[in-house]
Amino acid sequence: MAVLGVLGQIAWPALQSAVLRRRLETLAVDFAHDLQLARSLALSGEQALRLSVKRVPGGTCYVLHLAPHDRCVCSATGAHCEADAPPIRYRWIASSSGTRLMANVPGVTLHPGEGFVTSAGTFRIEQSATGRGIWYLLSPAGRVRACAREWEPSALPPCLPPLA
């Protein structure tokens, strides 16, 4: 029994790390898919499309929608937008998950038929404790570039440190 206890103590941190890594990679893939969906919908649509990032008690969410940025709210239970514009896509990231979404902008607007955005933005999918993760850089042309920050092994190029 003592041997099992020792083996469990050795294996538990590695298991936790693997679960956290998989959680972050899944969130990063989902976010990349939603960015691509937003651009595709904007290119083919007649209305501006918005991606809003909201930090609220208990976590962060992002909402893909047609309403103005300040007209959507979200929580762990869902998202709601005013002006008869239901959310197209929504994702909740609980603070307790060990992962987080950080953004240097509260959201971006993708213009119809062009895919251009109102402002460039950096969206960081990271481990809460270490800041390691995958970043998505959205250019004013609406193109997305991904990079890895202290994330090994990764086929992505390393992220440059932020400018001071």
N, C-alpha and C positions, 0 to 999 in steps of 0.2 A: 504494500500500500504506500509506503514511504517513497518507493521508486516512482510510482505513478504520480505522486505529488510533486516530486522534483522535476519529472518530465513535463508535467503540466505547467509548472512555473517557467520552464525554459521555452515551451512552445507557445504559451499565451501571448507574449508580446509580438511574436512573429505573426500570429494569427490576426491579432488586432491591426497590425500594420498592413497586412494584406487586405483586410476588409476595408480599411480606410482608403487605401490606394484604389481599390476597385470602385468604391463609392465616388471618389473624385474623378476617375476616368469616365465613369458612366455619366456623371453630371457634365463633364467637359464635352463629351460626344453629343449629348442632348442639346447643350447650348450651341455648339457649332451647327448642328442640324437646324435649330430654330433661327439662327442668324441667316443661314442659307435660305430657309423658307421665307423669312422676312424679305430678303432681297428679291427672291423669285416672285413673290406676291406683289411687291412694289413695281417690279418691271412689267408685270402683266396687268396691273390694275389701273384704276382711274382715281383712286384716293390715296392720300399719303398714309403710310403705315408707320406705326410707332412701336419702339421697343423701350419700355420703361423699367427701371430697376428701382425697387422700393426696399428700404431698410426699415423694419418695424420690430417692435419688441418680440423676441423669440426667434428671429431669423431674417431672411432676405427673400424676396421673390422677384421674378421678372415676368412681365406681361407683354405679349405681342397683341396690338390692338389698333383700332381706327380712331379712337377718341383722342382728344387733346391729352398731353402728358399728365396734367394735374387732375384729370377726370377719372382716373382708375385708382382703386384701392385693392389691397390684397392682404391675405393672412394665411395661416395654415389651413383654413377651411375653404379657401377659394379666392377668386378675383371677381371684381365687379367694376364695370365702367359705365359712366353716365352717357347720356345723349344717344340712347338706342344703339350703342356700339358694343356688343358683347365681346369679351376677350377671345382672340383667335387661339392663343396658346398661353399657358400659365405654368409656372414652376415655383414651388416652395422649397427653400433650403433652410432647414431648422438649424439654429445655432448649436444644438446638441449633436448634430451629425458629424462634427469634426471637419466639415468642409464649409467653404463660404464663397460667395460671389461678391467681388469688389469691383466698382466701376468709378472712373474719374469723371463721368457725366451722369446725370439722373436719367438720361435716356437719349435716344436718337430718333429722328424722323427720316424715313426713307421716302423719297419723292417718287410719285407714280410715273411710269414709263421710262424713267432714267435710272433709278436705283441709287441716285446720289443721296448723301445724308447731310443733315443740317450742320452737324459738327462731328469731327472724328472722335473716337472713343476707345478706351482700353478697358476690356472686361477681363478680370482675373478670377479664374477658378482655382482656389488654393486650399491647402490644408490649413485649418485655423491656427494650429499650434506653431507651424514652421514657416508658412508663407510659400512653401514649395507648391508648384502646380503648373497649369497651362494658361497662357494668356492669349486673348484674341484682340488684335488691333484692327479696328474698323477705320478705313481711310475715308476721306470726303467723297471719293468716287464710289463708295459702297463696297469696296473689296475687303476681304478679310484675310489677315495674315496671322498665323498661329506660331507661338514659340513656347519653349519650356523653360521654367525657372527652377533650377536645381532639381530637375525631374529626370531621373535615370532609371532604366534606359529609355531613351526617347528618340524617335526619328525626326523630331522637330528641332529646328535650330535653337540655340540658347537665346533667351531674352536679354537684351541689353539692360544695364541698370537704369533706373529712372533718372532723368536729369534733375539736378538739385535746384 
